[in-house]
Each structure stands twice: as C-alpha cells, then as structure tokens.
Amino acid sequence: MSASKTTIGYIVQLGGIAAFALGAVLSFHHAAIAASFAGGAAAFFVGKKIRALASASATVVASSTNPHQQ
C-alpha cells in the first residue's frame, strides 16, 4: 500500500511542478494563471507530504514485521 501512496505522491508532486512552472511562465496577469501558480505550489507540497507519510508507514511496517528484531 505504501508503494501506491509513494507513486501518488510523485504524480501529485510532478503535477504541482508543471502547474507551478506554467504559472511562472505565464505570470500573474490573470486570475486563472495566478491560481495555476498557487495551486501548483500547493500540489507540490501535498505530494511531498504524501510521499513522506508513505515512507514513514513503510518503515513502521517493515520494523514491526522483522522477525530478527528484538
């Protein structure tokens, strides 16, 4: 399950980068472009947070299922 969350995090983060770049290229002249710029930045950080949560849960699962750990 954490692998799919990691993939979703990457996809959201890449979408955020693309939207942020589009907003940066087109500038803040129109409200829709400004929304793209701000939304892209938000999506980048949301994707980063999803990936961090997926990594943390994968670490917890791996450490709790390790038969050699005491």
N, C-alpha and C positions, 0 to 999 in steps of 0.2 A: 504494500500500500504506500509506503514512503517513496518508492521509486516513481509512482504515478504523481505524487504530490511534488516531487522534485521536477518532473517533466512539466507539470502545470506551472510551477514557479518559473522555470526557464521560459516557457511560452509567454506568460504574462509579462515577464521582465523584458523579453525581446519586443513584444508589442509596445510596451512602455517606451523603450528606446526609440522605436520607429515613430511613434506619435510625438514624442518629445523633439526628435530631430525634424519632423515635418513642421511642428510649431515654431522651432527655432529658425528654420529656413524661410518660412512664410511671415514671420514676425508677428507682432501684436496689433496689426492694423484692423483686424476684425474680431468680433467676439468668438466666432466659431474656431478661429485659428488659435486664439488665446486659450480656449477650452481644450483644444488638442494638446497644446503645450503643457498646460497644467495637468491634464488627465494622463498624459504620457509620463510625467514625472511621478505622479501618484501610482500608476500601474507598475512602474519600475520598482518602487519601494515595496509595494504589495507583493510582487513576485519574489523579491529578495527575502521578505519575511516568510512567505510560504516555503521557500527552499530551506530557510534556517529552521523552521518548525519541523520539516520533513527530516532534516539531518539529525535534529535533536531526538525525535521519536525513534529513528532508526538506531541511534546509539543506545538508547534506553532498552529497546527490544533486543538488540544484539548482546548487551551486557547481562540482561536478565535471563537469556536463554543459553548462556555459555556454561556447559557442564563442568568445565575445568576451573571456573571461578569459585572462590570460597567466600 
